[in-house]
C-alpha cells in the first residue's frame, strides 16, 4: 500500500487540500489586507485541489477494488 505510487499521490493531494484550507481559514480569521487580497484565490485553489483529490480517490478505489 505505501509502495503504491497512486496511493502516495492521493495522500499528497489530500494533504494539499488540508494545507490550502488551513491557509484560507487562517487568512479569514485574521482578516485584514491578506484576507482581502487572497481569500478568493485560496478558496479557488482549495476547490481545484479538492476536485483533484476526489478524482484520485475514485480512481484509486476503482483500480484497487479487484486487487484485494
C-alpha positions in Angstrom: 0.0 0.0 0.0 2.7 2.5 1.0 4.8 1.4 -2.0 1.9 2.2 -4.4 2.5 5.4 -6.3 -1.2 6.1 -6.8 -1.8 5.8 -3.1 1.1 8.2 -2.3 -0.2 10.7 -4.9 -3.7 10.5 -3.4 -2.4 11.2 0.1 -0.3 14.1 -1.1 -3.4 15.6 -2.8 -5.4 15.3 0.4 -2.7 16.9 2.4 -2.5 19.7 -0.2 -6.3 20.3 0.3 -5.8 20.5 4.1 -2.9 22.9 3.8 -4.8 25.3 1.4 -7.8 25.1 3.7 -5.8 26.0 6.7 -4.2 29.0 5.0 -7.6 30.1 3.8 -9.2 29.8 7.2 -6.3 31.4 8.9 -6.5 34.4 6.5 -10.2 34.6 7.0 -9.9 34.5 10.8 -7.1 37.1 10.7 -8.9 39.4 8.3 -7.1 42.5 7.2 -5.2 43.1 3.9 -4.1 39.4 3.4 -7.7 38.2 3.5 -8.8 40.9 1.1 -6.1 40.0 -1.4 -6.0 36.2 -1.2 -9.3 34.8 0.2 -10.9 34.1 -3.2 -7.7 32.9 -4.7 -7.1 30.4 -1.8 -10.7 29.1 -1.9 -10.4 28.6 -5.7 -7.2 26.7 -5.1 -8.9 24.6 -2.5 -11.8 23.7 -4.8 -9.3 22.7 -7.6 -7.2 20.7 -5.1 -10.3 19.0 -3.7 -11.5 18.1 -7.2 -8.1 16.5 -8.0 -8.1 14.7 -4.6 -11.6 13.3 -5.1 -10.8 12.2 -8.7 -7.6 10.4 -7.4 -9.5 8.7 -4.6 -12.2 7.5 -7.0 -9.5 6.2 -9.4 -7.6 4.5 -6.6 -10.7 2.8 -5.3 -11.8 1.7 -8.8 -8.4 0.3 -9.7 -8.0 -1.5 -6.3 -11.5 -2.9 -5.9 -10.4 -6.2 -7.5 -6.9 -6.3 -6.1 -8.0 -7.4 -2.6 
